[in-house]
Amino acid sequence: MYKSASYDEPLLNKLAQLSDEECDLFNDIPNSLKRKKKIKIPHLDETQIVRHFHKLSQMNYGIDSGMYPLGSCTMKYNPKICEEISSWSKFYGTHPYQDISLVQGNLKLMFELERMLSEITGMDFFSLQPAAGAHGEFLGMLLSRAYHENRKDFKRNEVILSDTSHGTNPASVTMAGYKLVEIPSTKEGTVDLKILQQVLSDKTACFMHTNPNTLGIFEDEILEISEMVHNAGGLLYYDGANMNAIMGKARPGDMGFDIVHLNLHKTFSTPHGGGGPGSGPVGVKMKLEKYLPIPRISKEDNEYYLDYNAKDSIGKIKGFYGNFSVLLKAYTYISLMGKEGLKETSEIAVLNSNYMKEKIIKSKLYDLPFKKLRKHEFVLSCEKLKQEKNIRAMDIAKRLMDYGLHPPTIYFPLIVKEALMIEPTESESKKDLDNYIDALINIAKENPETIKNAPTNTSIKRVDEVGATKNPILTWNMI
Ligand SMILES: Cc1ncc(COP(=O)(O)O)c(C=O)c1O
């Protein structure tokens, strides 16, 4: 077996020979809890281990491997310099229990990031604590409740959202104890103002929406919507996971939204997906500031400190202050891009999406159920392929893998039959966009048998996803 340079055999031997009493000097683990038998750890040399992990990494697919246009949950370019800076020991070596005099730089960074996000969204204050978009939504709902209850307006127990909402929206609403009121969209794929007016009442706590919505369509009537909700005494919550469509162009704060969350993992340079640490900061208008979670990052006489003094705060939403490394990457990214850079990012994301949409639609092989101009994403329907050849969205997705491409999101939003939801992002070159378009067009013309048997050249073929969920076989053994 190869030994690495840091393998300190004498020390390990010495530790192995310690008696139980001596071990207890090092820790307080009771003997009854200590392992009785030696653990079975596979003995492998370095080459085998490197090959094992290298092979696993080759079986993976990420944005560094190719285009990853998962609508709503897409992966985009995250500059490597952001990763590098977040791995600087001066940042990762800090500890949340360190005296605040020793982490002034970290606090300054968070303080400034809150200001940057406020500027980008048009909100007054931010909390960086939530660890994901859904977590931000949940916090937003708690803020809404605190606001209404503080005004002794206890009747408001309903949250309205549209049938294009991202799945986490109804889940967060329900988790926060609100009653869900879902409204159908118009034929154009936007909020139906007539129906909205009918469901608004003195029970309305909040209207939750994302703009552009999950069809990629911008709500032209957002100012009217916001006036209607405010007139009914409700608040407006903005799901900002789609913020990469409008940065530098429009701000939810100016549209009338009172609470906003952003997905820093996605829009602001942390790889999205894979379940890694994320960040879903929540911004609010002035009237909601006092309910934000504690501690707040504050500044006095050029000193930053953690302010726990907020009697109306909803309390804590996460241990410590949020996922600092994600905040660090967002700070780096926003500083790198600047105002103009962020604006250009959104412009290219929108251009790429409309370019793809137009070329695919021209082929007449896929339908576009809602015709309006798109922002960052669009949703196709494979219904025609299903009727004519029994080819479903799932089959197209699997076949794309054979072309070495990551499939788009499928079967969402639910109002599109056999949906393929594509968000190319600003990251891709024209060549990559064309390659993806060609693949979709080719697949639609292929023999149905070939498509039904896909994927054929991936390490795992079609799996029984329902079976795997209902009867998971989980193992930690690698040999
Ligand atoms: C529109 C929208 N809302 C909410 C979310 C939830 O974010 P998260 O997965 O971080 O909880 C997503 C996820 O990408 C999203 O696309």
The ligand as an ORCA input file, in Angstrom:
! r2SCAN-3c Opt
* xyz 0 1
  C     -39.184     29.293     -9.477
  C     -38.547     28.547     -8.335
  N     -38.993     28.756     -7.088
  C     -38.449     28.121     -6.033
  C     -37.408     27.247     -6.173
  C     -36.900     26.530     -4.960
  O     -35.559     26.744     -4.698
  P     -34.718     25.681     -3.863
  O     -34.564     24.466     -4.736
  O     -33.436     26.336     -3.545
  O     -35.496     25.357     -2.612
  C     -36.889     26.994     -7.462
  C     -35.785     26.069     -7.677
  O     -34.983     26.258     -8.529
  C     -37.470     27.674     -8.562
  O     -37.018     27.494     -9.810
*
